[in-house]
C-alpha cells in the first residue's frame, strides 16, 4: 500500500477535551489507520488541557494576527498521538467548555474561534507548517466546515467532510462573511451561503471532495426530509459522494479482559466476573443488592435526541417488571431534575449520577445487564458498541447506527443464533414499554440471555473494518484529484 499523510482536524480529542463521541473517534481512529499505511496528524484548538498535555512541541507556523490576537501552530505529541495545536489563548484559553461559557450559553465568538481552526488547517494542508504535508484532509463536524471551503477556493489537497451529528450545523449571520478571507464567489448557494447566513457544515458538505457520516443507515436517513435537518436536498445532490462508514471503539481501552477499572476482569468465554461488577455498581449508586434483578444501565447525554424523556415516561413499566435502573449522564436541566427526583422517590430501585465519570462508565458497561439507548435519531452511537463488548444487552431504538450494530433478538434471529440485543420502532413511549417487557421476558430465560450476551461480546466493534474503508476512501479521492 502507498503510504499516505492525512491531516485530521477536530474541535475535541479524548481524553483531553470531550463533550461526546466525536472526541473518542478522533483519538481512536488514527492508530487503526496506521495499520493501513496512513499516518494521521490531528489538529485541535489550544485549550488549556491540550496545551498542558503537549509534549516534544516545536513551533511550526506563526500568525501575526488571527481573529483578535497572535497565534501559532505547535507540533508535538499528546494523548499518544501526533498532533498540531492552534495556540491562540485569546480564542481558546478560558473557563467553561469548548463551545459553552460557564452559564451554559454559546461563546459569542464561536464563529471566529472555529473559522480560525479552519484557517489554520488550510495552512497545514498547503505545506506551510513544517515537515508534515498532508495528502488528504479530514474535517470533523461543523467546527471545521470552512476548511473544505478554504481549500476549494484557494487550492490544496482533497478534503473529506465527516458528519458526526447533522443536528449541529454552525450557522452564523451574513455580516461575518467579510471576516473569513474567502473570495466573493464563495457567497453563493453553491458555496458557504445558507439561509441568508454562513453555514459552516453546509459549506463543508457542498465543497468537500467526499462526505462521510458515521453509519450507513444514518447516511440514508439524512437524505430524507425527515432526517436531513434542512440539508437533505444538498445531501441527495452529493449522490455517491456521501458515504456511511460505521464507527468503531478502541478495543484496548474498552476490553473487559484487561480493564483495570473493573473489580474483576472477564471474557466472553468466562463472563463470571460480571457478577462482581454488578454488585459494585449497585453499591456505587445506592441500589438494593439484588443479584437476580434485571439491572438496566444508561450512559448518555440527557437530551430529547437520546429519548431520555421517553424513558422517564416508561419507568413505571420498567419498575413494574422488578428491574432496577442505573443512570450516568448530564444534559438538559429538566431531564436531570426528572431522573434525580425519580431516584429520590424510588430508593434502591433507581440510582443516578448527574455528570460524567469515566471509571463509572466502565463499571456501568460491566455491571448492567442491559443498556438502554432509546434515541429518536442516532448517527452511530458508541455506548451500545461498548455494551456489546462488555456483555450488556443493548435495548435500542431502530434508528441510524443502532440498526447497523445491534441484531434484534427476534424469533428468526434467535433461531439462526444471531441476536445480540432488543430493538424497537418507532421511538415512542409505547414501543419502549413493549421493548422493556420483551427484555424482561428474555431475562427470565437465562440460557437464552447468556447466548445473546456471548453473541454481543463476540461482535467485532473495533476500528479494523472502518479504518480499511477510510483508507480506501482517502486513496480514492487522491486518485480522483490526480485524474
C-alpha positions in Angstrom: 0.0 0.0 0.0 1.2 3.5 -0.8 1.8 5.4 2.4 -0.4 8.5 3.0 -0.3 11.5 5.2 -3.7 12.6 6.5 -4.5 15.8 8.4 -7.4 15.3 10.8 -9.0 18.5 12.1 -11.4 18.4 15.0 -12.6 20.5 18.0 -12.2 17.7 20.6 -9.7 15.0 21.4 -10.1 12.3 24.1 -9.1 12.3 26.9 -8.1 15.9 26.8 -11.3 17.6 25.7 -14.5 15.7 25.4 -18.2 16.5 25.2 -19.3 13.4 23.2 -18.4 10.6 20.9 -16.5 12.9 18.5 -13.5 13.1 20.9 -13.4 9.3 21.1 -13.5 8.8 17.4 -10.8 11.4 16.7 -8.5 9.8 19.2 -9.1 6.1 18.4 -9.2 6.2 14.5 -5.5 7.2 13.9 -3.9 4.1 15.5 -6.2 1.9 13.4 -5.3 3.8 10.2 -1.6 3.3 10.9 -2.2 -0.3 10.1 -3.4 0.8 6.7 -0.2 2.7 6.0 -1.9 6.0 6.8 -0.1 8.5 9.1 -2.5 10.9 10.8 -1.6 14.2 12.3 -4.5 15.7 14.3 -5.1 19.5 14.5 -7.0 20.7 17.6 -7.6 24.0 19.3 -5.2 25.0 22.1 -7.5 24.6 25.0 -5.7 24.7 28.4 -5.8 20.9 28.9 -4.4 20.3 25.4 -1.5 22.7 25.9 -0.8 21.1 29.3 -0.6 17.7 27.7 1.5 18.6 24.7 5.0 17.0 24.6 8.0 17.4 22.4 6.5 20.6 21.0 8.1 22.8 18.3 6.7 25.9 16.6 5.5 25.0 13.1 3.9 28.3 12.0 3.1 31.7 13.3 0.2 34.1 12.7 0.8 37.7 13.4 -3.0 38.2 13.9 -5.8 35.6 13.9 -9.2 36.9 14.9 -8.1 39.2 17.7 -4.6 38.3 18.6 -1.4 36.5 17.6 -1.3 32.7 17.3 1.0 29.9 16.5 0.9 26.2 15.4 2.7 23.8 17.7 3.6 20.3 16.5 4.2 17.6 19.1 2.6 14.7 20.8 -0.4 14.5 23.1 -2.6 11.6 24.2 -0.2 9.2 22.4 -0.9 10.9 19.1 0.9 13.1 16.6 -0.8 16.4 17.0 -0.8 20.0 15.9 -2.2 22.6 18.3 -3.5 26.0 17.4 -2.1 28.0 20.3 -4.3 31.1 20.4 -5.0 32.0 24.0 -7.4 34.8 23.1 -9.7 32.2 21.4 -9.4 29.0 23.5 -7.9 29.6 27.0 -11.0 30.5 29.1 -13.3 28.9 31.7 -16.2 26.8 30.6 -16.4 24.2 27.9 -15.1 24.2 24.3 -18.4 25.6 23.0 -20.3 26.9 26.0 -19.5 29.5 28.7 -19.8 28.7 32.4 -23.5 29.7 32.2 -24.2 27.1 29.5 -24.5 29.7 26.7 -22.7 29.6 23.3 -19.5 31.6 23.4 -20.4 34.7 21.4 -17.2 34.4 19.3 -17.6 30.8 18.3 -17.9 31.8 14.7 -14.4 33.2 14.8 -12.9 30.6 17.1 -13.7 27.9 14.6 -13.0 29.9 11.5 -9.5 30.2 13.0 -9.3 26.5 13.3 -10.2 26.0 9.7 -7.8 28.7 8.6 -5.0 27.1 10.5 -5.9 23.7 8.9 -5.6 25.3 5.5 -2.1 26.5 6.3 -1.1 23.0 7.3 -2.8 21.4 4.3 -0.8 23.6 1.9 2.5 22.6 3.5 3.2 25.8 5.4 3.6 24.3 8.8 6.8 22.4 9.0 7.6 18.9 7.7 4.2 17.4 7.8 2.5 17.8 4.4 -0.8 16.0 4.1 -2.1 14.2 1.0 -5.7 14.3 2.2 -7.6 16.4 4.8 -10.4 15.0 7.0 -12.6 17.7 8.6 -14.8 16.7 11.5 -18.2 18.3 12.3 -19.4 21.9 11.8 -16.5 23.4 13.7 -14.2 22.5 10.7 -16.7 23.0 7.9 -15.0 26.1 6.5 -11.8 24.1 5.9 -13.0 22.4 2.6 -14.1 25.9 1.5 -10.7 27.4 2.0 -9.0 24.6 0.2 -11.7 24.6 -2.6 -11.3 28.3 -3.4 -7.6 28.8 -2.5 -6.2 25.4 -3.6 -4.9 22.4 -1.6 -5.3 18.7 -1.2 -8.6 16.8 -1.4 -10.9 17.0 1.6 -13.4 14.7 3.3 -16.1 16.2 5.4 -17.2 13.9 8.2 -20.6 14.5 9.8 -21.0 13.1 13.3 -24.4 14.7 14.0 -26.3 16.7 11.4 -28.3 18.4 14.1 -25.3 20.7 14.9 -24.6 22.8 11.8 -22.8 26.0 12.8 -24.9 28.8 11.2 -23.9 32.5 11.7 -25.1 35.9 10.4 -24.1 37.1 6.9 -22.1 40.0 8.3 -19.3 37.7 9.3 -18.6 36.6 5.7 -16.4 39.6 5.2 -14.1 38.5 8.0 -13.5 35.0 6.6 -11.0 35.9 3.9 -12.9 33.9 1.2 -13.4 35.3 -2.3 -16.7 36.9 -3.2 -17.6 33.9 -5.3 -17.9 31.9 -2.1 -21.0 33.9 -1.1 -23.4 31.7 -3.1 -25.8 28.8 -2.7 -23.0 26.6 -4.1 -20.6 28.0 -1.6 -20.9 29.0 2.1 -24.2 30.9 2.0 -27.1 29.1 3.7 -30.4 30.6 4.7 -29.1 34.1 4.3 -26.1 33.5 6.6 -22.9 31.5 6.7 -23.4 27.7 7.1 -20.2 26.1 8.3 -21.3 22.4 7.9 -23.3 23.2 4.8 -20.1 24.7 3.3 -18.1 21.5 4.1 -20.8 19.3 2.6 -21.0 21.3 -0.6 -17.3 21.8 -1.2 -15.5 18.7 0.1 -14.4 16.0 -2.4 -16.4 13.5 -0.4 -18.7 13.5 2.6 -18.9 10.7 5.2 -21.1 10.1 8.1 -20.7 7.6 10.9 -23.0 4.8 9.8 -24.6 3.5 6.6 -28.2 3.8 7.9 -27.7 7.4 9.1 -26.3 8.2 5.6 -29.6 7.0 4.2 -31.7 8.8 6.8 -30.1 12.2 6.3 -31.0 12.1 2.6 -34.7 12.4 3.6 -36.7 15.4 4.6 -37.4 13.8 8.0 -33.8 13.2 8.8 -32.0 15.8 6.8 -32.3 18.8 9.1 -32.9 21.1 6.2 -29.8 19.8 4.3 -31.4 16.7 2.7 -31.5 18.3 -0.8 -27.8 19.1 -0.7 -27.0 15.6 0.6 -29.1 14.0 -2.1 -27.3 16.1 -4.7 -23.9 14.8 -3.4 -25.1 11.4 -4.6 -22.4 8.7 -4.4 -20.0 11.1 -2.7 -22.0 10.7 0.6 -20.7 7.5 2.3 -21.6 5.9 5.6 -18.7 4.4 7.4 -19.5 2.8 10.8 -17.6 4.0 13.9 -15.6 1.6 16.0 -14.2 1.8 19.5 -10.8 1.5 21.0 -10.8 -2.2 21.9 -7.7 -1.8 24.0 -9.4 0.8 26.2 -12.7 -1.0 26.2 -11.7 -4.6 27.0 -13.2 -6.4 30.0 -10.3 -8.9 29.9 -7.7 -6.2 30.8 -9.8 -3.3 32.2 -8.2 -2.0 35.4 -11.4 -0.1 36.3 -13.3 -3.3 36.9 -13.4 -5.2 40.2 -12.9 -8.5 38.3 -11.8 -8.9 34.7 -13.7 -11.3 32.5 -14.1 -12.6 28.9 -16.9 -13.9 26.6 -15.7 -17.4 27.4 -15.6 -16.7 31.2 -18.1 -14.0 31.9 -18.5 -14.7 35.7 -16.7 -11.5 36.6 -19.7 -9.5 35.6 -21.4 -10.5 38.8 -18.8 -8.7 40.9 -19.2 -5.6 38.7 -23.0 -5.7 39.2 -22.6 -5.8 43.0 -20.1 -2.9 42.8 -22.4 -0.9 40.5 -25.4 -1.4 42.8 -23.4 -0.3 45.8 -22.0 2.7 44.0 -25.4 4.1 43.0 -27.3 3.1 46.2 -29.3 0.3 44.6 -30.5 -2.7 46.6 -28.1 -5.6 46.4 -30.3 -7.9 44.3 -28.2 -10.1 42.0 -31.4 -11.6 40.4 -32.9 -8.2 39.5 -32.6 -7.1 35.9 -30.3 -4.1 36.1 -30.6 -1.5 33.2 -27.8 1.0 32.6 -27.9 4.3 30.8 -24.6 6.2 29.9 -25.7 9.1 27.8 -26.2 12.8 27.3 -29.6 13.6 28.8 -31.4 15.1 25.8 -34.6 14.7 23.8 -32.5 13.4 20.9 -31.4 10.5 23.1 -35.1 9.7 24.0 -34.5 10.0 27.7 -37.9 11.7 28.2 -39.4 8.5 26.8 -37.5 6.5 29.5 -38.8 8.8 32.2 -42.4 8.1 31.0 -41.8 4.4 30.7 -40.2 4.0 34.2 -43.4 2.6 35.8 -43.3 -0.3 33.3 -39.6 -0.9 33.9 -40.0 -0.9 37.7 -43.1 -3.0 37.4 -41.1 -5.9 36.0 -38.9 -5.8 39.1 -36.0 -4.2 37.3 -33.5 -1.6 38.5 -32.1 1.5 36.7 -28.6 2.9 37.0 -28.0 6.2 35.1 -24.9 8.3 34.3 -25.2 11.4 32.3 -25.7 15.2 32.1 -27.7 17.4 29.8 -31.0 19.2 29.7 -31.9 20.6 33.2 -35.5 19.2 33.0 -34.3 15.7 32.3 -31.6 15.9 35.0 -34.2 17.0 37.5 -36.6 14.3 36.4 -34.1 11.5 36.9 -32.9 12.9 40.2 -36.4 13.1 41.5 -37.2 9.6 40.4 -34.1 8.3 42.2 -35.3 10.0 45.4 -38.8 8.6 45.1 -37.6 5.1 44.3 -34.6 4.5 46.6 -32.9 1.2 46.0 -34.6 0.9 42.6 -33.3 3.9 40.7 -29.8 5.4 41.1 -28.3 8.2 39.1 -25.2 10.3 38.9 -25.7 13.6 37.1 -22.3 14.3 35.5 -19.7 12.2 33.9 -17.2 9.7 35.4 -15.0 7.6 33.1 -14.4 4.9 35.7 -18.1 4.7 36.4 -18.9 4.4 32.7 -16.7 1.3 32.5 -18.4 -0.1 35.6 -21.8 0.6 34.1 -21.0 -1.4 31.0 -19.7 -4.3 33.0 -22.3 -4.3 35.8 -25.5 -3.5 33.9 -27.4 -6.5 32.5 -28.8 -4.4 29.7 -28.1 -0.9 28.3 -30.8 1.4 27.2 -30.4 3.7 24.1 -34.0 4.9 23.2 -32.7 7.6 20.8 -35.0 9.4 18.4 -32.1 9.6 16.0 -28.6 8.2 16.4 -25.8 8.9 13.8 -23.9 5.9 15.2 -23.7 5.7 18.9 -20.6 4.3 20.8 -22.3 3.3 24.1 -24.0 0.3 22.5 -20.7 -0.8 21.0 -19.1 -0.7 24.5 -22.2 -2.6 25.8 -21.7 -5.4 23.2 -18.1 -5.6 24.1 -18.8 -5.8 27.9 -21.8 -8.2 27.7 -24.7 -5.7 28.5 -27.6 -6.4 26.1 -28.3 -3.2 24.1 -32.0 -2.2 24.2 -32.2 0.3 21.4 -34.4 2.2 19.0 -34.3 1.1 15.4 -32.6 4.2 14.1 -29.3 5.2 12.5 -26.2 3.4 13.6 -28.1 1.4 16.1 -29.6 -0.5 13.2 -26.2 -1.3 11.9 -24.7 -2.5 15.1 -27.4 -4.4 17.1 -29.1 -7.6 15.9 -32.6 -7.8 17.3 -33.4 -11.0 19.2 -36.5 -11.8 17.3 -37.6 -15.3 16.6 -35.8 -15.8 13.3 -32.6 -14.2 14.5 -32.6 -16.4 17.6 -33.3 -19.5 15.5 -30.2 -18.6 13.5 -28.2 -17.9 16.7 -27.6 -14.3 15.6 -29.4 -12.0 18.1 -27.4 -9.6 20.3 -30.0 -7.1 21.7 -33.5 -5.8 21.6 -34.7 -3.2 19.1 -38.0 -1.2 18.9 -39.6 1.2 16.5 -40.8 3.8 16.3 -39.1 5.6 19.2 -42.1 6.2 21.3 -43.2 5.5 24.9 -45.5 2.6 23.9 -42.8 0.9 21.9 -40.2 1.4 24.5 -42.5 -0.1 27.1 -43.0 -3.1 24.8 -39.3 -3.5 24.5 -38.9 -3.4 28.3 -41.4 -6.2 28.6 -39.7 -8.2 25.9 -36.3 -7.7 27.6 -37.8 -8.8 31.0 -39.1 -12.0 29.3 -35.7 -12.7 27.8 -34.1 -12.2 31.3 -36.2 -14.9 32.7 -34.7 -17.4 30.2 -31.1 -17.2 31.4 -29.9 -19.8 29.0 -31.1 -17.7 26.1 -29.9 -14.5 27.7 -26.4 -15.9 28.1 -26.4 -16.9 24.4 -27.3 -13.4 23.3 -24.7 -12.0 25.7 -22.0 -14.1 24.1 -23.1 -13.1 20.6 -22.7 -9.5 21.6 -19.3 -10.0 23.2 -18.0 -11.7 20.1 -19.1 -9.0 17.8 -16.3 -7.1 16.1 -16.7 -3.5 17.3 -13.1 -2.5 16.6 -11.8 0.0 14.0 -10.4 -2.7 11.8 -13.0 -2.7 9.0 -13.9 1.0 9.3 -10.3 2.0 9.1 -9.8 0.0 6.0 -12.8 1.7 4.4 -11.5 5.2 5.4 -8.0 4.3 4.0 -9.6 3.2 0.7 -11.6 6.4 0.5 -8.5 8.6 1.2 -6.7 6.8 -1.7 -9.8 7.1 -3.9 -10.2 10.9 -3.5 -6.5 11.4 -4.1 -6.6 9.3 -7.3 -9.7 11.2 -8.5 -8.0 14.5 -8.0 -5.0 13.3 -9.9 -7.0 12.0 -12.9 
